[in-house]
Amino acid sequence: MKDSMRVVSVFGVDPIRIGGTETFARELSTQLQQRGWESVLVFLSEPPDDVRQFLSLPNVTIEVLENSIDLNWKAAKDLGRILRHYRPDILHLHFTGFLGIYPWVGRLCSVKKIFFTDQTSRPEGYVPRLAPIWKRAAVRLINLPLTKITCVSNYGYHCLTTLGLLPKGRFEMIYNSVDLSRVDPNPTLAAEFRRRFAIPDNRVTVVQVSWIIPEKGIVDLLKAARTVIAQNPDVHFVFVGEGAYREEYTRAAEAMGIGDHVTWTGLVKDPFGEGVYDVADIVCQVSNWEEVFGWVIAEAMAYEKPIIGTRVGGIPELIEDSVSGYLVDRGDDQAMAEKILRLAADADLRKQMGKRGKIIAHEKFDLAKSVAKLIECYGI
């Protein structure tokens, strides 16, 4: 098959919701269509009907590459089959690991340009250092076919370029961003969300959207919630997301005596369409690990919500401390509680910070602009 110019994008994720990855894939496909290019989107599994409909455009084909995040020959063989069938001009790898055989599969299948995007958050306390010379030599050989590596934050760019694994000129920083065309604040959605999850109307809502895992600082936020609720029982905490620790953390909230002030929604398929940001008065992202970017933070800012985030990884690039929100040290639940109480008591402050956050989101995290920059890197 070779009757048009084509990009194959491999995403090592299951497309189970309309989140950052899916909105990026749709915007990329839209801008490729405007330029007469085809877009092949490859995921770990088949998208459900609502996600497939969201991704569907006249120039889009969806494929499945199982286990693409693992280093295995079957996935490499299956990727080769996809590339030989579509014969793309560009292969772009997302969430597949920095070191692997896929770039060489692309080279062997005569793909002209091969890109990789680094979405990796680093372990808590990670400090990048120049890699040993033998490792730099090995990585340069393994990644020889790569045309360019895109980093989604300055923090991620700093981490990779400091290692010295590839020439600095092969790295490009392009922020993860938000589809601002989908941002449409709606009080009706907020009311429906409250009814759906039985959140009392009089309570100020503090929302965290994340995987329910230790790296996201859930326990720290629960401890902060206990302090907040003791001083202001009109505050309610909402954890949006799913994860292996959800039951354990639910029991922890009950043991703290705050279970009736904490809601666990599970996975929300479309946070924009289902009122997650509409219902939020305050949005938290209190990660413990070095978060490479804070997609939820950028989304909340676009919705004019004040943010409380930790000083980790790339999060300080998004939040202007005491201007669009607050930065606190990782694990400092008392500081989290103090900032939440301050914002919960002052609607004008929340509005003021939210307005500044919206300006920043439009200046720095506009998906249409970020994708246009990527397409420029493609040389299209």
VOBA-1610 file (N, C-alpha, C; in pm, whole numbers, padded with zeros to 5 digits, always signed):
BEGIN
Met+00085-00119+00000Met+00000+00000+00000Met+00088+00124+00000Lys+00088+00200-00109Lys+00164+00324-00112Lys+00106+00415-00218Asp-00005+00480-00183Asp-00067+00571-00276Asp-00072+00713-00221Ser-00014+00734-00101Ser-00011+00868-00043Ser+00098+00874+00062Met+00127+00994+00110Met+00223+01013+00218Met+00156+00971+00349Arg+00236+00912+00440Arg+00172+00849+00555Arg+00263+00853+00678Val+00201+00875+00796Val+00269+00866+00925Val+00208+00750+01003Val+00292+00662+01054Val+00248+00558+01147Val+00291+00599+01287Ser+00194+00615+01376Ser+00220+00653+01515Ser+00191+00533+01605Val+00293+00486+01676Val+00277+00371+01765Val+00267+00422+01909Phe+00154+00395+01973Phe+00130+00436+02112Phe+00126+00312+02200Gly+00219+00302+02292Gly+00219+00188+02383Gly+00122+00205+02497Val-00005+00233+02465Val-00111+00251+02564Val-00239+00186+02513Asp-00325+00154+02608Asp-00460+00108+02574Asp-00549+00232+02560Pro-00616+00250+02448Pro-00698+00371+02426Pro-00836+00358+02491Ile-00838+00355+02625Ile-00962+00325+02695Ile-01044+00449+02729Arg-00988+00567+02705Arg-01060+00690+02740Arg-01017+00801+02645Ile-01085+00913+02652Ile-01048+01029+02572Ile-00961+01118+02660Gly-00834+01084+02664Gly-00738+01156+02745Gly-00636+01229+02660Gly-00523+01263+02722Gly-00422+01340+02653Gly-00367+01273+02529Thr-00341+01142+02538Thr-00285+01071+02424Thr-00384+01068+02308Glu-00508+01042+02339Glu-00609+01031+02234Glu-00638+01165+02169Thr-00639+01273+02247Thr-00662+01405+02187Thr-00541+01446+02102Phe-00420+01409+02147Phe-00302+01435+02064Phe-00313+01360+01932Ala-00351+01232+01938Ala-00361+01151+01816Ala-00462+01211+01719Arg-00571+01259+01771Arg-00675+01317+01684Arg-00626+01448+01622Glu-00562+01534+01700Glu-00513+01660+01646Glu-00404+01636+01543Leu-00317+01539+01570Leu-00214+01506+01472Leu-00277+01460+01341Ser-00375+01373+01351Ser-00443+01324+01231Ser-00513+01437+01157Thr-00573+01529+01231Thr-00642+01643+01170Thr-00545+01728+01089Gln-00431+01760+01150Gln-00336+01845+01080Gln-00268+01771+00965Leu-00249+01642+00977Leu-00196+01564+00864Leu-00296+01563+00749Gln-00424+01548+00781Gln-00528+01548+00678Gln-00527+01681+00602Gln-00509+01790+00672Gln-00506+01922+00607Gln-00391+01933+00508Arg-00289+01851+00527Arg-00172+01854+00439Arg-00172+01738+00340Gly-00282+01662+00336Gly-00296+01554+00239Gly-00226+01425+00278Trp-00195+01409+00409Trp-00126+01290+00457Trp-00223+01195+00526Glu-00190+01066+00524Glu-00265+00963+00596Glu-00205+00945+00736Ser-00289+00901+00829Ser-00246+00880+00967Ser-00288+00740+01012Val-00188+00659+01048Val-00214+00525+01100Val-00184+00528+01250Leu-00285+00502+01332Leu-00273+00505+01478Leu-00267+00362+01529Val-00160+00329+01599Val-00138+00192+01645Val-00139+00190+01797Phe-00230+00114+01856Phe-00244+00106+02001Phe-00222-00037+02050Leu-00217-00052+02184Leu-00200-00184+02243Leu-00323-00272+02224Ser-00440-00209+02211Ser-00565-00283+02200Ser-00665-00203+02119Glu-00773-00268+02083Glu-00880-00200+02009Glu-00946-00094+02098Pro-00967+00026+02048Pro-01039+00126+02127Pro-01187+00092+02137Pro-01250+00125+02249Pro-01395+00109+02257Pro-01463+00202+02159Asp-01591+00178+02135Asp-01663+00249+02028Asp-01656+00401+02042Asp-01671+00452+02166Asp-01672+00598+02181Asp-01535+00658+02150Val-01429+00589+02189Val-01295+00639+02159Val-01265+00626+02009Arg-01306+00514+01950Arg-01287+00495+01806Arg-01360+00605+01729Gln-01479+00638+01770Gln-01554+00743+01702Gln-01482+00878+01715Phe-01425+00904+01834Phe-01352+01028+01856Phe-01231+01038+01764Leu-01164+00926+01741Leu-01043+00924+01661Leu-01070+00917+01511Ser-01191+00881+01475Ser-01220+00855+01334Ser-01222+00984+01251Leu-01137+00984+01149Leu-01132+01090+01048Leu-01112+01022+00913Pro-01140+01092+00804Pro-01127+01027+00673Pro-00988+00973+00643Asn-00885+01030+00705Asn-00748+00987+00675Asn-00691+00891+00779Val-00773+00844+00872Val-00725+00765+00986Val-00753+00616+00967Thr-00651+00536+00996Thr-00666+00391+01009Thr-00613+00353+01147Ile-00683+00261+01215Ile-00642+00218+01348Ile-00595+00073+01342Glu-00479+00049+01400Glu-00422-00086+01408Glu-00391-00120+01553Val-00371-00249+01578Val-00336-00296+01712Val-00200-00364+01708Leu-00114-00326+01801Leu+00016-00391+01819Leu+00026-00430+01966Glu-00005-00554+01995Glu-00007-00602+02133Glu+00135-00607+02189Asn+00145-00573+02319Asn+00273-00584+02391Asn+00384-00499+02330Ser+00348-00386+02272Ser+00451-00303+02208Ser+00542-00236+02310Ile+00505-00235+02438Ile+00592-00175+02539Ile+00698-00273+02589Asp+00688-00399+02550Asp+00785-00499+02591Asp+00887-00521+02479Leu+01008-00556+02520Leu+01111-00591+02421Leu+01093-00737+02381Asn+01018-00759+02275Asn+00994-00897+02234Asn+00990-00904+02082Trp+01031-01019+02031Trp+01043-01037+01886Trp+00908-01042+01817Lys+00806-01092+01888Lys+00674-01099+01824Lys+00623-00958+01793Ala+00635-00866+01890Ala+00591-00728+01866Ala+00672-00665+01753Ala+00804-00693+01752Ala+00887-00639+01644Ala+00844-00694+01509Lys+00813-00822+01505Lys+00767-00885+01381Lys+00634-00825+01337Asp+00543-00805+01433Asp+00412-00748+01400Asp+00425-00603+01354Leu+00517-00527+01417Leu+00540-00390+01371Leu+00593-00391+01228Gly+00685-00483+01200Gly+00736-00494+01063Gly+00626-00522+00963Arg+00530-00606+01003Arg+00417-00636+00915Arg+00335-00510+00887Ile+00310-00430+00991Ile+00234-00306+00975Ile+00309-00209+00884Leu+00439-00197+00905Leu+00518-00102+00826Leu+00528-00146+00679Arg+00541-00275+00657Arg+00548-00322+00518Arg+00415-00302+00446His+00306-00314+00523His+00173-00296+00462His+00148-00150+00425Tyr+00179-00058+00519Tyr+00145+00083+00498Tyr+00257+00162+00433Arg+00380+00113+00443Arg+00495+00179+00381Arg+00498+00329+00414Pro+00503+00363+00543Pro+00497+00504+00582Pro+00626+00578+00550Asp+00614+00708+00538Asp+00730+00794+00525Asp+00791+00825+00662Ile+00704+00824+00764Ile+00747+00859+00901Ile+00690+00756+00998Leu+00774+00713+01092Leu+00732+00630+01205Leu+00759+00709+01331His+00657+00719+01418His+00674+00792+01544His+00636+00699+01659Leu+00728+00681+01753Leu+00710+00590+01866Leu+00679+00670+01992His+00571+00632+02061His+00529+00695+02186His+00508+00587+02292Phe+00558+00608+02413Phe+00536+00515+02525Phe+00588+00374+02494Thr+00695+00362+02418Thr+00748+00230+02383Thr+00886+00204+02442Gly+00942+00299+02517Gly+01074+00280+02575Gly+01182+00341+02487Phe+01279+00405+02553Phe+01384+00477+02480Phe+01480+00382+02409Leu+01505+00266+02469Leu+01593+00167+02408Leu+01512+00049+02359Gly+01528+00014+02234Gly+01452-00098+02180Gly+01490-00125+02036Ile+01423-00222+01978Ile+01456-00263+01842Ile+01366-00199+01737Tyr+01264-00125+01782Tyr+01169-00070+01686Tyr+01233+00028+01586Pro+01327+00114+01628Pro+01389+00201+01527Pro+01458+00122+01416Trp+01520+00011+01452Trp+01585-00070+01350Trp+01484-00143+01263Val+01369-00181+01322Val+01262-00239+01241Val+01218-00137+01136Gly+01202-00011+01181Gly+01166+00095+01086Gly+01270+00113+00977Arg+01397+00112+01016Arg+01504+00127+00917Arg+01503+00013+00816Leu+01486-00111+00866Leu+01485-00227+00777Leu+01363-00228+00685Cys+01256-00157+00727Cys+01136-00148+00644Cys+01136-00020+00559Ser+01253+00043+00547Ser+01274+00157+00458Ser+01194+00281+00497Val+01165+00298+00626Val+01101+00421+00671Val+01203+00534+00666Lys+01166+00646+00609Lys+01261+00754+00586Lys+01300+00827+00714Lys+01201+00852+00802Lys+01227+00927+00925Lys+01160+00855+01043Ile+01235+00847+01153Ile+01184+00776+01270Ile+01200+00868+01392Phe+01089+00889+01462Phe+01086+00977+01579Phe+01050+00898+01704Phe+01095+00949+01817Phe+01057+00892+01947Phe+01023+01007+02041Thr+00913+00994+02116Thr+00878+01093+02216Thr+00898+01034+02355Asp+00973+01104+02438Asp+01000+01060+02576Asp+00891+01114+02669Gln+00813+01022+02724Gln+00708+01059+02821Gln+00741+01004+02960Thr+00866+00977+02988Thr+00904+00903+03108Thr+00919+00993+03229Ser+00840+00966+03333Ser+00865+01028+03463Ser+00975+00950+03533Arg+01061+01021+03606Arg+01176+00958+03670Arg+01146+00925+03817Pro+01224+00832+03875Pro+01204+00798+04017Pro+01226+00918+04108Glu+01167+00912+04225Glu+01181+01019+04323Glu+01328+01048+04351Gly+01365+01176+04342Gly+01502+01216+04372Gly+01601+01193+04259Tyr+01553+01155+04142Tyr+01643+01127+04029Tyr+01724+01250+03991Val+01855+01230+03973Val+01944+01337+03929Val+02019+01287+03805Pro+01998+01349+03687Pro+02066+01302+03566Pro+02215+01335+03570Arg+02295+01241+03523Arg+02440+01260+03514Arg+02489+01202+03382Leu+02603+01251+03337Leu+02663+01202+03214Leu+02685+01052+03224Ala+02634+00978+03127Ala+02646+00832+03127Ala+02789+00790+03095Pro+02830+00671+03141Pro+02963+00620+03106Pro+02980+00612+02955Ile+03105+00622+02911Ile+03131+00628+02768Ile+03084+00502+02696Trp+03094+00385+02763Trp+03050+00262+02696Trp+02900+00262+02675Lys+02827+00319+02772Lys+02681+00324+02759Lys+02640+00422+02651Arg+02711+00534+02643Arg+02681+00631+02537Arg+02704+00571+02399Ala+02811+00494+02387Ala+02841+00431+02258Ala+02735+00328+02222Ala+02693+00249+02322Ala+02592+00145+02296Ala+02459+00207+02255Val+02418+00312+02327Val+02289+00375+02298Val+02291+00441+02161Arg+02403+00501+02125Arg+02411+00564+01992Arg+02399+00461+01881Leu+02449+00342+01905Leu+02433+00236+01806Leu+02289+00188+01801Ile+02229+00165+01920Ile+02092+00114+01925Ile+01995+00213+01862Asn+02017+00341+01888Asn+01924+00445+01840Asn+01975+00519+01716Leu+02069+00458+01648Leu+02122+00519+01526Leu+02013+00557+01425Pro+01908+00474+01407Pro+01807+00509+01306Pro+01717+00626+01344Leu+01719+00669+01473Leu+01628+00776+01514Leu+01665+00908+01450Thr+01565+00972+01390Thr+01585+01105+01332Thr+01589+01211+01440Lys+01494+01201+01534Lys+01484+01302+01639Lys+01407+01246+01758Ile+01443+01293+01877Ile+01371+01259+02000Ile+01303+01385+02049Thr+01172+01379+02070Thr+01101+01495+02125Thr+01079+01473+02274Cys+01098+01579+02351Cys+01080+01578+02496Cys+00960+01666+02530Val+00881+01626+02629Val+00753+01694+02654Val+00763+01802+02761Ser+00885+01828+02810Ser+00907+01936+02906Ser+01054+01972+02904Asn+01087+02087+02957Asn+01227+02122+02971Asn+01298+02028+03067Tyr+01223+01982+03168Tyr+01281+01885+03261Tyr+01322+01758+03187Gly+01233+01705+03104Gly+01264+01584+03028Gly+01380+01607+02933Tyr+01384+01724+02869Tyr+01493+01759+02778Tyr+01626+01762+02854His+01624+01823+02973His+01746+01831+03055His+01794+01691+03095Cys+01701+01605+03135Cys+01739+01469+03177Cys+01809+01395+03064Leu+01751+01396+02946Leu+01806+01317+02836Leu+01935+01378+02781Thr+01938+01508+02767Thr+02059+01569+02709Thr+02176+01562+02807Thr+02150+01565+02937Thr+02257+01554+03036Thr+02325+01418+03029Leu+02249+01314+02999Leu+02305+01179+02991Leu+02407+01167+02877Gly+02394+01251+02776Gly+02489+01249+02665Gly+02477+01127+02577Leu+02359+01066+02575Leu+02342+00942+02502Leu+02336+00961+02351Leu+02291+01080+02309Leu+02283+01113+02167Leu+02324+01258+02149Pro+02365+01297+02031Pro+02400+01438+02008Pro+02283+01530+02044Lys+02314+01642+02106Lys+02210+01732+02156Lys+02119+01782+02045Gly+02172+01793+01923Gly+02093+01843+01813Gly+01981+01751+01770Arg+01980+01628+01820Arg+01873+01534+01783Arg+01757+01536+01881Phe+01759+01631+01975Phe+01650+01645+02072Phe+01573+01773+02044Glu+01443+01766+02067Glu+01355+01882+02049Glu+01254+01883+02164Met+01231+02001+02225Met+01132+02011+02331Met+01000+02062+02275Ile+00895+01982+02289Ile+00760+02021+02249Ile+00667+01981+02363Tyr+00608+02078+02430Tyr+00524+02047+02546Tyr+00406+01957+02509Asn+00372+01864+02600Asn+00238+01807+02597Asn+00139+01922+02611Ser+00023+01909+02551Ser-00067+02025+02547Ser-00213+01983+02554Val-00300+02082+02548Val-00444+02063+02569Val-00520+02104+02445Asp-00619+02025+02409Asp-00707+02061+02298Asp-00803+02169+02347Leu-00764+02294+02328Leu-00843+02406+02381Leu-00979+02416+02316Ser-00996+02358+02198Ser-01127+02363+02133Ser-01232+02281+02208Arg-01186+02188+02294Arg-01279+02105+02371Arg-01308+02163+02509Val-01240+02272+02545Val-01261+02333+02677Val-01384+02421+02671Asp-01489+02378+02740Asp-01617+02449+02735Asp-01683+02440+02872Pro-01642+02527+02966Pro-01697+02520+03102Pro-01849+02518+03102Asn-01905+02426+03182Asn-02049+02402+03176Asn-02102+02371+03316Pro-02173+02464+03380Pro-02227+02441+03514Pro-02322+02321+03520Thr-02390+02293+03409Thr-02481+02177+03407Thr-02404+02048+03426Leu-02287+02037+03360Leu-02205+01917+03377Leu-02156+01905+03521Ala-02124+02019+03584Ala-02081+02016+03724Ala-02193+01961+03813Ala-02315+02010+03791Ala-02429+01963+03872Ala-02455+01815+03848Glu-02445+01771+03723Glu-02466+01629+03692Glu-02358+01542+03756Phe-02234+01591+03759Phe-02126+01515+03822Phe-02152+01500+03971Arg-02195+01608+04036Arg-02226+01601+04179Arg-02336+01499+04206Arg-02439+01501+04124Arg-02549+01405+04144Arg-02501+01262+04120Arg-02423+01244+04016Arg-02377+01110+03979Arg-02297+01046+04092Phe-02215+01129+04162Phe-02129+01073+04266Phe-02168+01118+04407Ala-02289+01171+04420Ala-02347+01205+04551Ala-02255+01299+04630Ile-02208+01404+04564Ile-02125+01506+04629Ile-02216+01620+04671Pro-02223+01652+04800Pro-02313+01759+04846Pro-02286+01892+04775Asp-02395+01963+04745Asp-02384+02087+04667Asp-02306+02196+04739Asn-02307+02195+04873Asn-02247+02307+04946Asn-02096+02291+04967Arg-02039+02183+04921Arg-01898+02157+04949Arg-01804+02207+04838Val-01695+02269+04881Val-01587+02306+04789Val-01516+02176+04749Thr-01497+02156+04620Thr-01441+02029+04573Thr-01293+02044+04537Val-01214+01951+04591Val-01071+01940+04560Val-01054+01812+04479Val-01004+01826+04358Val-01001+01713+04264Val-00857+01678+04228Gln-00827+01549+04232Gln-00702+01501+04172Gln-00739+01396+04069Val-00685+01413+03948Val-00707+01318+03839Val-00574+01247+03814Ser-00570+01116+03838Ser-00444+01043+03823Ser-00469+00894+03837Trp-00368+00816+03803Trp-00369+00676+03841Trp-00363+00668+03993Ile-00433+00573+04050Ile-00435+00557+04195Ile-00319+00466+04235Ile-00201+00527+04241Ile-00077+00456+04270Ile+00008+00542+04364Pro+00104+00481+04434Pro+00183+00557+04532Pro+00256+00677+04472Glu+00306+00663+04349Glu+00383+00771+04289Glu+00306+00901+04276Lys+00173+00893+04280Lys+00090+01013+04262Lys+00059+01086+04393Gly+00118+01040+04504Gly+00102+01112+04629Gly-00036+01105+04690Ile-00110+00998+04663Ile-00248+00987+04713Ile-00253+00989+04865Val-00164+00915+04931Val-00165+00910+05078Val-00136+01048+05136Asp-00043+01120+05075Asp-00014+01256+05123Asp-00138+01345+05115Leu-00211+01334+05004Leu-00330+01417+04989Leu-00440+01374+05085Leu-00449+01245+05116Leu-00546+01199+05216Leu-00512+01255+05354Lys-00384+01257+05389Lys-00344+01316+05517Lys-00378+01464+05520Ala-00353+01533+05409Ala-00390+01674+05401Ala-00540+01691+05414Ala-00616+01600+05351Ala-00763+01606+05359Ala-00810+01594+05503Arg-00748+01506+05579Arg-00787+01491+05720Arg-00769+01622+05796Thr-00660+01691+05772Thr-00636+01820+05837Thr-00736+01925+05790Val-00761+01928+05660Val-00854+02027+05604Val-00995+02007+05658Ile-01042+01885+05655Ile-01180+01858+05695Ile-01203+01886+05842Ala-01099+01866+05924Ala-01111+01896+06067Ala-01135+02045+06090Gln-01082+02128+05999Gln-01097+02273+06013Gln-01211+02330+05929Asn-01241+02262+05819Asn-01347+02310+05730Asn-01422+02190+05673Pro-01528+02146+05738Pro-01601+02028+05692Pro-01679+02049+05562Asp-01676+02170+05508Asp-01744+02197+05381Asp-01651+02180+05260Val-01545+02103+05278Val-01453+02070+05168Val-01465+01921+05138His-01469+01888+05009His-01486+01749+04966His-01374+01714+04868Phe-01317+01594+04882Phe-01205+01550+04799Phe-01252+01444+04700Val-01213+01461+04574Val-01255+01371+04467Val-01131+01317+04397Phe-01116+01185+04397Phe-01006+01120+04327Phe-01061+01053+04202Val-01020+01106+04088Val-01068+01057+03959Val-00960+00969+03898Gly-00992+00843+03877Gly-00895+00753+03817Gly-00904+00614+03877Glu-00827+00526+03820Glu-00827+00387+03863Glu-00683+00345+03888Gly-00666+00236+03961Gly-00531+00187+03987Gly-00532+00076+04090Ala-00419+00010+04100Ala-00410-00110+04184Ala-00429-00080+04333Tyr-00410+00045+04374Tyr-00415+00079+04516Tyr-00547+00143+04557Arg-00644+00142+04469Arg-00768+00214+04500Arg-00837+00158+04625Glu-00852+00027+04635Glu-00919-00032+04752Glu-00842-00003+04880Glu-00710-00014+04874Glu-00628+00013+04993Glu-00644+00157+05038Tyr-00642+00251+04944Tyr-00653+00392+04979Tyr-00795+00427+05024Thr-00893+00358+04970Thr-01031+00378+05017Thr-01043+00338+05163Arg-00983+00225+05197Arg-00984+00181+05338Arg-00908+00278+05426Ala-00798+00334+05374Ala-00720+00431+05451Ala-00803+00555+05483Ala-00879+00602+05384Ala-00965+00719+05407Ala-01070+00690+05514Glu-01127+00570+05509Glu-01225+00531+05611Glu-01159+00526+05749Ala-01039+00470+05756Ala-00969+00459+05884Ala-00935+00596+05940Met-00913+00694+05852Met-00885+00830+05897Met-01010+00904+05942Gly-01127+00844+05917Gly-01252+00907+05956Gly-01301+01012+05859Ile-01252+01007+05734Ile-01291+01109+05636Ile-01362+01047+05515Gly-01404+00922+05528Gly-01465+00853+05415Gly-01585+00924+05356Asp-01662+00994+05439Asp-01781+01063+05388Asp-01748+01196+05322His-01620+01233+05321His-01574+01354+05253His-01480+01322+05136Val-01474+01196+05098Val-01385+01153+04991Val-01463+01067+04892Thr-01451+01100+04765Thr-01518+01025+04658Thr-01413+00966+04565Trp-01432+00837+04532Trp-01346+00768+04437Trp-01431+00735+04314Thr-01404+00799+04203Thr-01493+00784+04087Thr-01460+00663+04001Gly-01338+00610+04013Gly-01293+00513+03914Gly-01260+00585+03785Leu-01240+00508+03679Leu-01205+00565+03550Leu-01320+00648+03494Val-01289+00770+03451Val-01385+00855+03380Val-01340+00860+03235Lys-01427+00817+03144Lys-01388+00798+03004Lys-01352+00928+02934Asp-01421+01036+02969Asp-01395+01165+02904Asp-01407+01276+03008Pro-01295+01310+03076Pro-01302+01413+03182Pro-01361+01545+03135Phe-01333+01584+03009Phe-01389+01710+02959Phe-01539+01700+02939Gly-01583+01589+02886Gly-01725+01573+02853Gly-01811+01532+02970Glu-01750+01485+03080Glu-01827+01435+03193Glu-01819+01523+03316Gly-01761+01643+03302Gly-01771+01742+03408Gly-01665+01738+03516Val-01554+01666+03496Val-01452+01657+03599Val-01397+01795+03635Tyr-01362+01873+03534Tyr-01305+02005+03561Tyr-01412+02109+03590Asp-01532+02084+03545Asp-01642+02176+03576Asp-01674+02171+03726Val-01669+02054+03786Val-01706+02039+03926Val-01594+02084+04019Ala-01471+02088+03969Ala-01355+02117+04054Ala-01349+02264+04092Asp-01325+02291+04219Asp-01292+02426+04264Asp-01140+02443+04275Ile-01073+02335+04312Ile-00927+02331+04326Ile-00880+02200+04265Val-00769+02202+04193Val-00715+02079+04135Val-00575+02056+04191Cys-00549+01932+04233Cys-00420+01895+04290Cys-00348+01796+04200Gln-00216+01805+04199Gln-00129+01704+04137Gln-00006+01697+04227Val-00014+01613+04330Val+00087+01613+04436Val+00179+01491+04424Ser+00231+01470+04306Ser+00314+01353+04277Ser+00439+01349+04365Asn+00486+01227+04390Asn+00611+01206+04462Asn+00728+01182+04368Trp+00702+01113+04256Trp+00811+01091+04161Trp+00833+01215+04077Glu+00937+01211+03994Glu+00971+01327+03912Glu+00884+01327+03787Glu+00766+01385+03800Glu+00668+01389+03692Glu+00726+01464+03571Val+00732+01398+03456Val+00794+01465+03341Val+00709+01581+03291Phe+00578+01571+03308Phe+00486+01677+03270Phe+00360+01657+03352Gly+00279+01760+03365Gly+00152+01748+03437Gly+00036+01775+03344Trp-00005+01673+03268Trp-00113+01692+03170Trp-00239+01743+03239Val-00272+01686+03355Val-00392+01727+03428Val-00382+01873+03470Ile-00262+01915+03507Ile-00244+02055+03546Ile-00276+02148+03430Ala-00222+02116+03313Ala-00248+02199+03195Ala-00397+02202+03161Glu-00463+02087+03172Glu-00606+02081+03144Glu-00685+02166+03244Ala-00651+02154+03372Ala-00722+02231+03474Ala-00700+02380+03457Met-00579+02418+03419Met-00551+02560+03394Met-00636+02612+03279Ala-00653+02531+03177Ala-00738+02572+03064Ala-00881+02596+03109Tyr-00922+02526+03215Tyr-01056+02543+03272Tyr-01060+02650+03382Glu-00953+02726+03395Glu-00945+02836+03493Glu-00954+02788+03637Lys-00886+02678+03668Lys-00885+02626+03803Lys-00749+02650+03869Pro-00747+02691+03997Pro-00620+02705+04067Pro-00561+02567+04096Ile-00427+02558+04096Ile-00360+02430+04106Ile-00272+02425+04230Ile-00266+02310+04292Ile-00166+02283+04395Ile-00084+02164+04346Gly+00045+02186+04328Gly+00132+02081+04277Gly+00260+02073+04357Thr+00332+01964+04341Thr+00458+01946+04410Thr+00575+01992+04325Arg+00684+02027+04394Arg+00805+02071+04326Arg+00884+01949+04279Val+00834+01884+04178Val+00899+01765+04126Val+00901+01771+03974Gly+01007+01717+03914Gly+01012+01703+03769Gly+00976+01830+03696Gly+00882+01816+03601Gly+00842+01928+03518Gly+00726+02009+03571Ile+00670+01973+03687Ile+00552+02044+03737Ile+00578+02194+03759Pro+00695+02234+03813Pro+00717+02379+03830Pro+00720+02458+03700Glu+00732+02391+03585Glu+00725+02461+03458Glu+00583+02505+03425Leu+00485+02441+03488Leu+00346+02471+03458Leu+00285+02572+03555Ile+00319+02560+03683Ile+00254+02640+03787Ile+00341+02759+03824Glu+00286+02879+03817Glu+00351+02998+03871Glu+00312+03007+04019Asp+00408+02980+04106Asp+00379+02972+04249Asp+00319+03103+04301Ser+00207+03090+04371Ser+00132+03201+04430Ser+00070+03293+04326Val+00073+03251+04197Val+00012+03329+04090Val-00100+03251+04023Ser-00068+03132+03970Ser-00171+03047+03910Ser-00205+02929+04002Gly-00137+02922+04114Gly-00158+02814+04208Gly-00045+02813+04309Tyr-00023+02697+04371Tyr+00081+02687+04472Tyr+00168+02564+04447Leu+00297+02579+04473Leu+00390+02468+04473Leu+00426+02435+04616Val+00428+02306+04648Val+00468+02259+04781Val+00571+02148+04764Asp+00645+02121+04870Asp+00742+02013+04864Asp+00671+01878+04862Arg+00730+01782+04795Arg+00672+01648+04791Arg+00655+01594+04933Gly+00542+01530+04957Gly+00516+01468+05086Gly+00477+01563+05198Asp+00475+01693+05173Asp+00444+01791+05279Asp+00293+01810+05289Asp+00228+01719+05358Asp+00082+01722+05365Asp+00032+01843+05443Gln+00112+01895+05537Gln+00069+02013+05611Gln+00065+02136+05520Ala+00165+02148+05434Ala+00163+02260+05339Ala+00048+02246+05240Met+00022+02122+05195Met-00092+02099+05107Met-00222+02144+05175Ala-00238+02105+05302Ala-00360+02139+05375Ala-00375+02290+05390Glu-00264+02357+05420Glu-00268+02503+05440Glu-00310+02573+05311Lys-00258+02529+05197Lys-00292+02592+05069Lys-00437+02561+05031Ile-00481+02439+05055Ile-00620+02404+05025Ile-00716+02488+05109Leu-00687+02500+05238Leu-00773+02579+05326Leu-00778+02725+05281Arg-00664+02778+05239Arg-00661+02917+05193Arg-00748+02935+05069Leu-00736+02845+04974Leu-00814+02856+04851Leu-00963+02828+04877Ala-00991+02730+04961Ala-01131+02696+04989Ala-01206+02812+05052Ala-01134+02896+05127Ala-01198+03007+05198Ala-01209+03134+05115Asp-01151+03134+04995Asp-01142+03259+04920Asp-01175+03234+04772Ala-01302+03251+04739Ala-01346+03228+04600Ala-01282+03327+04504Asp-01259+03449+04550Asp-01197+03549+04463Asp-01054+03510+04429Leu-00982+03456+04525Leu-00845+03411+04500Leu-00845+03296+04400Arg-00939+03204+04416Arg-00949+03093+04321Arg-00974+03145+04180Lys-01061+03242+04168Lys-01093+03299+04037Lys-00972+03370+03978Gln-00902+03447+04060Gln-00786+03523+04014Gln-00677+03427+03965Met-00648+03324+04042Met-00544+03228+04001Met-00588+03151+03876Gly-00715+03118+03870Gly-00767+03045+03755Gly-00752+03125+03626Lys-00776+03254+03633Lys-00762+03338+03514Lys-00618+03341+03466Arg-00524+03350+03560Arg-00383+03351+03521Arg-00344+03215+03460Gly-00394+03108+03518Gly-00366+02976+03464Gly-00417+02959+03322Lys-00534+03014+03293Lys-00588+03005+03158Lys-00498+03076+03059Ile-00445+03192+03097Ile-00355+03266+03008Ile-00231+03182+02979Ile-00175+03120+03083Ile-00055+03037+03065Ile-00086+02919+02974Ala-00201+02855+02996Ala-00239+02739+02913Ala-00247+02777+02766His-00305+02893+02738His-00317+02936+02598His-00182+02976+02539Glu-00094+03028+02622Glu+00038+03070+02573Glu+00131+02951+02549Lys+00127+02852+02638Lys+00230+02747+02638Lys+00179+02608+02602Phe+00049+02581+02623Phe+00001+02443+02614Phe-00118+02427+02520Asp-00111+02497+02408Asp-00213+02488+02304Asp-00178+02372+02211Leu-00261+02269+02211Leu-00230+02146+02136Leu-00212+02173+01988Ala-00295+02258+01932Ala-00285+02286+01788Ala-00147+02342+01753Lys-00094+02430+01838Lys+00038+02488+01813Lys+00148+02384+01833Ser+00134+02300+01936Ser+00236+02199+01963Ser+00244+02097+01850Val+00128+02055+01800Val+00127+01958+01690Val+00183+02021+01563Ala+00153+02148+01540Ala+00208+02217+01423Ala+00361+02220+01431Lys+00415+02239+01553Lys+00560+02239+01572Lys+00616+02100+01542Leu+00545+01995+01585Leu+00590+01858+01558Leu+00590+01831+01408Ile+00486+01871+01339Ile+00479+01849+01196Ile+00590+01923+01122Glu+00627+02039+01176Glu+00742+02110+01121Glu+00870+02028+01140Cys+00882+01962+01255Cys+00996+01873+01278Cys+00995+01755+01181Tyr+00877+01708+01149Tyr+00865+01600+01051Tyr+00920+01643+00914Gly+00920+01773+00890Gly+00960+01823+00759Gly+00849+01821+00657Ile+00725+01816+00707Ile+00609+01816+00617Ile+00573+01960+00580
//
